[in-house]
Amino acid sequence: MASATPSIHAGPIFDIAPPSCVSDTLDERVSYRTALIGLSWIAADPAAPASDPVLGTAVPGSHASAMAAIPEIEVVAGCDIAPAARDRFIQHWGGRWHGLRVYDDYHTMLERERPDIVAIVTPDHLHTSPLLAAIEFGARGIFCEKPLATSLDEADQIVAAAASSGVAVCVDYTRRWMPEFVEARRRIRSGAIGRLSQIILQLGGPRAMLFRNHTHMIDLLNYYADADAEWVVAELEPDLSDYGTTYRGDGGADPSTDPGANYYVAFANGVRAYVSGMKDTVPDLRVDLIGARGRLSLDAEGFRLITFESEDVRTTPPVTRIQRLSPTWTVSGIQAAMLDLIAAMQTGRETASPPESARRTVAITQAILESQARGNAPVRVARVP
């Protein structure tokens, strides 16, 4: 177990701009024993090669590849019920972390290894039990894949357990550590577009599944609106219009078990959001953040700030200015999220994606299902009990 608590930057370093690197601010080297529960590709794949070998690798896209880029993390074990997944994990990472062990039961692994950090990388509907077990066996930090849970009851269990134990929990809504998305929030808060009033997101393709890729979109609504959602109106894709109000998916593998959706969300601070997300559209993501003076847009064409200025719109056409934005960074994505978790463990501050915030996403997801079940009627979003 890590015994020292180094002094590091205690502010919300991932909330405003991407950090240089948490490792750069450590006063002394601390090693965090880390274990993964679930060894699918998102947990265990090596980083892809860069466009040229001299550039190293692409930005780490899996949990293990992100951890391998952080000297303070020592992965000691991984767990999966599939023997092939355990074998691949050792093949990929046994040379990086000598003595790496694998298990087929996470309770056994947690009891024997007593890791400081646990990554929960199980299917969408199987996060609660291993996360609660990690808390029980003394983990100091937990990195949980999204969604936090597939029911409000389980989300509330996790929020309560994390709060009572003091364990730092970070939920992998990866765009909260991607520079363009973080910079967009900073620009909103600085007043670049005036008061944010509208959020319009477009998501398409066969993976536009409510509990899988849509959960990222719902989290973005919460991230930018920065307020509680009050009510939702929604429709599910026609083939799954009778889905019901409880999760019926298979953990995220088969799109036919998890509906696409269109929905409109009203937030308590007046922000209104619309998401277009049926599966029979192109696999594209577009984000428009709209205020009285301008718009921030992120899409396949890049990241832009578009502003409109006019002394009197009745007599003078507005002057439109388009500024292409290129934020800078040294780490992003899951690697930045893991550094965020370490900082939270060391300082006691929240992560950029705490369970309370992820619970809001579960509540909106539940309201989407209930709106469809009630004939596309407005549904109030459940607040924290």
C-alpha positions in Angstrom: 0.0 0.0 0.0 1.2 3.5 -0.6 2.2 5.1 2.7 3.1 8.6 1.7 0.9 11.5 0.7 2.9 13.8 -1.6 2.1 17.4 -2.0 0.6 18.1 -5.4 -1.6 20.7 -7.1 -4.9 20.5 -5.3 -7.1 22.6 -7.6 -9.5 21.3 -10.2 -6.8 20.8 -12.8 -8.9 18.8 -15.2 -12.0 21.1 -14.9 -10.5 24.1 -16.8 -7.6 23.0 -18.9 -5.6 19.7 -19.6 -2.8 19.3 -17.1 0.9 19.1 -17.9 1.2 15.9 -15.9 0.4 15.0 -12.3 3.6 13.0 -12.2 5.6 16.2 -12.8 4.3 17.6 -9.5 5.1 14.7 -7.2 7.6 15.4 -4.5 8.5 11.7 -4.2 7.9 8.5 -6.1 4.8 6.7 -4.9 3.7 3.3 -6.3 0.0 2.4 -6.4 -0.8 -1.3 -6.5 -3.5 -1.5 -9.2 -5.8 -4.3 -10.3 -8.3 -4.5 -13.2 -11.7 -6.3 -13.1 -12.6 -7.2 -16.6 -10.0 -7.7 -19.3 -11.7 -6.9 -22.6 -10.1 -4.8 -25.3 -11.0 -1.5 -23.5 -9.2 -2.8 -20.4 -6.2 -4.5 -21.9 -5.3 -3.6 -25.5 -1.8 -2.1 -26.1 -1.6 1.5 -27.4 -1.9 1.6 -31.2 1.2 2.6 -33.1 1.8 6.2 -34.0 1.8 7.4 -37.6 5.6 7.0 -37.6 7.7 4.9 -35.1 9.7 7.9 -34.1 6.5 9.3 -32.5 6.0 6.4 -30.2 2.4 5.3 -29.9 -1.0 6.8 -30.3 -2.7 8.3 -27.2 -3.4 5.3 -24.9 -6.9 4.1 -25.5 -7.2 1.3 -23.0 -7.0 1.2 -19.2 -3.8 -0.9 -19.2 -2.0 1.2 -21.9 -2.9 4.4 -20.0 -1.6 2.9 -16.7 1.6 1.8 -18.5 2.3 5.5 -19.3 2.1 6.5 -15.6 5.2 5.5 -13.5 3.3 5.7 -10.2 1.0 2.9 -11.2 2.1 -0.7 -10.8 -0.5 -3.2 -12.2 -0.3 -6.3 -10.0 -3.3 -8.3 -11.2 -6.2 -8.6 -13.5 -9.4 -10.7 -13.4 -11.7 -12.1 -16.1 -14.0 -15.1 -16.3 -12.7 -15.9 -19.9 -9.4 -17.8 -20.0 -8.5 -16.3 -23.4 -8.8 -12.8 -21.9 -6.5 -13.6 -19.0 -4.0 -15.2 -21.4 -4.0 -12.1 -23.6 -3.5 -9.8 -20.6 -0.4 -11.7 -19.5 0.9 -11.8 -23.1 0.5 -8.0 -23.6 1.6 -6.8 -20.2 3.6 -9.5 -18.4 6.8 -7.9 -19.7 5.8 -4.4 -18.5 4.7 -5.5 -15.0 6.8 -8.5 -13.9 5.0 -10.9 -11.6 1.6 -9.9 -13.0 -1.1 -12.3 -11.9 -4.5 -13.2 -13.2 -7.7 -14.5 -11.5 -11.1 -15.8 -12.5 -12.8 -14.4 -9.4 -12.5 -10.8 -8.4 -13.3 -11.4 -4.7 -10.3 -13.7 -4.5 -8.1 -11.2 -6.3 -9.2 -8.3 -4.1 -8.7 -10.3 -0.9 -5.2 -11.5 -1.9 -3.8 -8.5 -3.6 -5.4 -5.6 -1.6 -4.8 -3.1 -4.4 -4.8 0.7 -3.9 -6.5 1.3 -7.2 -9.2 -0.9 -8.9 -10.4 -0.4 -12.4 -13.9 -1.7 -13.0 -14.1 -2.7 -16.7 -17.0 -5.2 -16.6 -20.1 -5.1 -19.0 -22.4 -2.1 -18.7 -24.8 -3.7 -16.2 -22.2 -5.4 -14.0 -20.4 -2.5 -12.3 -22.1 -2.3 -8.9 -21.0 -5.6 -7.2 -17.3 -5.4 -8.1 -17.2 -1.7 -7.2 -18.7 -2.3 -3.8 -16.4 -5.2 -3.3 -13.4 -3.0 -4.1 -14.5 -0.6 -1.4 -15.0 -3.4 1.0 -11.4 -4.7 0.4 -9.8 -1.4 1.1 -9.3 0.3 -2.3 -8.4 3.9 -2.1 -9.3 4.8 -5.6 -11.7 3.3 -8.1 -11.9 4.0 -11.9 -15.2 2.7 -13.2 -16.3 2.4 -16.8 -19.4 4.1 -17.9 -22.3 4.0 -17.2 -22.0 4.1 -13.4 -25.0 1.7 -13.3 -28.0 0.7 -15.4 -30.6 1.5 -12.7 -31.1 4.3 -10.3 -31.2 2.0 -7.3 -27.7 0.7 -8.0 -26.3 4.2 -8.8 -27.6 5.4 -5.5 -25.9 2.4 -3.7 -22.6 3.4 -5.3 -22.9 7.1 -4.5 -23.7 6.3 -0.9 -20.9 3.7 -0.5 -18.3 6.0 -2.0 -19.4 8.9 0.2 -19.4 6.9 3.4 -16.0 5.2 2.8 -14.2 8.3 1.5 -12.9 6.3 -1.5 -12.1 8.4 -4.6 -14.2 7.3 -7.5 -13.8 8.4 -11.1 -16.2 7.4 -13.9 -14.8 7.0 -17.4 -16.7 9.7 -19.3 -13.6 10.1 -21.3 -14.4 13.4 -23.0 -14.1 15.2 -19.6 -10.3 14.7 -20.2 -10.2 15.4 -23.9 -8.7 18.8 -24.7 -11.4 20.1 -27.2 -14.3 19.3 -24.8 -12.5 20.7 -21.8 -11.6 23.8 -23.7 -15.2 24.3 -24.8 -16.3 24.3 -21.2 -13.6 26.8 -20.3 -14.8 29.1 -23.1 -18.4 28.8 -22.0 -17.4 29.8 -18.4 -15.3 32.7 -19.7 -18.3 34.1 -21.5 -17.1 33.6 -25.0 -20.6 32.9 -26.3 -22.6 34.8 -23.7 -24.8 32.7 -21.4 -25.1 29.2 -22.6 -28.8 28.6 -23.6 -28.9 25.7 -26.0 -27.0 22.4 -26.4 -27.5 20.4 -29.6 -25.8 17.0 -30.0 -25.9 14.6 -33.0 -24.9 11.0 -32.6 -25.4 8.2 -35.1 -24.4 4.8 -36.3 -25.2 1.3 -35.0 -23.4 2.0 -31.6 -25.8 4.9 -30.8 -27.1 2.8 -28.0 -28.8 4.4 -25.0 -26.6 2.7 -22.3 -23.4 2.7 -24.4 -22.6 5.7 -26.6 -25.6 7.7 -25.6 -24.4 7.7 -22.0 -21.5 9.8 -23.2 -23.9 12.3 -24.8 -26.0 12.6 -21.7 -22.9 13.2 -19.6 -21.9 16.0 -22.0 -25.2 17.6 -21.4 -24.6 17.5 -17.7 -21.0 18.7 -18.1 -21.9 21.8 -20.1 -25.3 22.7 -18.6 -23.7 22.4 -15.1 -27.1 22.1 -13.4 -29.7 19.6 -12.5 -31.9 18.3 -15.2 -35.6 18.9 -14.4 -37.6 17.1 -17.1 -37.2 15.0 -20.3 -39.2 14.3 -23.4 -38.0 11.4 -25.5 -38.6 8.8 -28.2 -36.8 5.5 -28.7 -36.0 4.0 -32.1 -39.2 2.4 -33.7 -37.9 -1.1 -33.5 -37.4 -0.8 -29.7 -40.3 1.5 -28.9 -41.7 -1.1 -26.5 -38.4 -1.4 -24.6 -39.9 -0.7 -21.2 -38.4 1.1 -18.2 -35.7 -1.4 -17.1 -32.4 -2.3 -18.8 -32.7 -5.2 -21.2 -29.3 -5.1 -22.8 -26.5 -7.7 -23.0 -23.7 -5.5 -21.5 -23.0 -3.5 -24.6 -22.2 -6.0 -27.3 -25.4 -6.3 -29.4 -27.0 -3.0 -30.6 -30.4 -4.7 -31.1 -30.7 -5.0 -27.3 -30.1 -1.3 -26.5 -32.2 1.4 -28.2 -31.2 4.6 -30.0 -33.1 7.7 -29.0 -34.0 11.3 -29.6 -34.6 13.4 -26.5 -35.1 16.9 -25.2 -33.8 17.9 -21.7 -34.7 20.9 -19.6 -32.2 22.0 -17.0 -32.9 24.0 -13.8 -30.7 27.0 -14.9 -32.7 27.5 -18.2 -30.4 25.6 -20.5 -32.2 23.4 -23.0 -30.7 20.5 -24.8 -31.6 18.3 -27.8 -29.9 15.1 -28.8 -30.5 13.4 -32.2 -29.4 9.9 -31.8 -31.1 7.2 -33.9 -29.0 4.4 -35.2 -30.0 4.7 -38.8 -27.9 7.9 -39.3 -24.2 8.3 -40.1 -21.7 7.3 -37.3 -20.9 10.9 -36.6 -20.7 13.1 -33.5 -21.5 16.8 -33.6 -21.7 19.2 -30.7 -23.1 22.7 -30.8 -23.0 24.9 -27.7 -25.1 28.0 -28.3 -25.3 31.3 -26.5 -26.6 34.9 -27.2 -23.3 36.0 -28.8 -22.0 32.9 -30.5 -21.6 29.2 -30.9 -18.9 26.6 -30.1 -18.9 23.7 -32.6 -17.1 20.4 -32.4 -17.5 18.0 -35.3 -15.6 16.2 -38.1 -14.5 19.6 -39.5 -12.8 20.6 -36.3 -13.3 22.8 -33.3 -14.6 26.4 -33.9 -15.8 29.5 -32.1 -18.3 31.3 -34.2 -19.4 34.8 -33.0 -22.0 37.2 -34.3 -21.7 41.0 -33.7 -24.1 43.8 -34.8 -25.1 47.1 -33.3 -28.7 46.8 -34.5 -29.8 43.5 -36.1 -32.8 45.3 -37.5 -30.7 47.5 -39.8 -27.2 46.0 -40.0 -26.4 42.4 -40.8 -24.3 40.8 -38.1 -20.6 40.4 -38.6 -19.7 36.7 -38.4 -16.3 35.6 -37.2 -15.0 32.1 -37.3 -12.0 31.2 -35.1 -10.5 27.7 -35.4 -9.4 26.5 -31.9 -6.5 24.2 -31.2 -6.1 23.6 -27.5 -2.7 22.2 -26.3 -2.1 19.3 -24.0 0.4 16.7 -22.9 -2.0 14.0 -21.7 -5.7 13.3 -22.4 -8.3 10.6 -22.3 -8.0 7.6 -19.9 -4.4 8.5 -19.0 -5.5 11.9 -17.8 -8.4 10.4 -16.0 -6.1 8.0 -14.1 -3.9 11.0 -13.2 -7.0 12.8 -12.0 -7.9 9.8 -9.8 -4.5 9.8 -8.3 -4.7 13.5 -7.6 -8.1 13.0 -5.9 -6.6 10.2 -3.8 -3.8 12.4 -2.6 -5.7 15.6 -1.9 -9.2 14.6 -1.1 -10.8 16.7 -3.8 -13.4 15.3 -6.3 -12.4 13.9 -9.6 -13.6 15.5 -12.8 -16.2 12.8 -13.1 -17.4 11.8 -9.6 -20.2 9.3 -9.0 -22.7 12.0 -8.0 -22.3 13.5 -11.5 -22.5 10.1 -13.2 -25.7 9.4 -11.2 -27.3 12.4 -12.9 -26.7 10.6 -16.2 -28.4 7.5 -15.0 -31.4 9.6 -13.9 -31.7 11.2 -17.3 -31.4 7.8 -19.0 -34.2 6.5 -16.7 -36.4 9.5 -17.6 -35.8 8.8 -21.3 -37.2 5.3 -20.9 -40.1 6.4 -18.9 -41.0 9.2 -21.4 -41.2 6.6 -24.2 -43.3 4.3 -22.0 -45.7 7.1 -21.2 -46.4 7.9 -24.8 -43.5 10.4 -25.2 -44.8 12.5 -22.3 -42.6 14.9 -20.3 -41.1 13.1 -17.3 -39.5 14.6 -14.2 -35.9 13.6 -13.6 -35.3 11.9 -10.3 -33.1 13.9 -7.9 -30.7 12.4 -5.4 -32.8 11.0 -2.5 
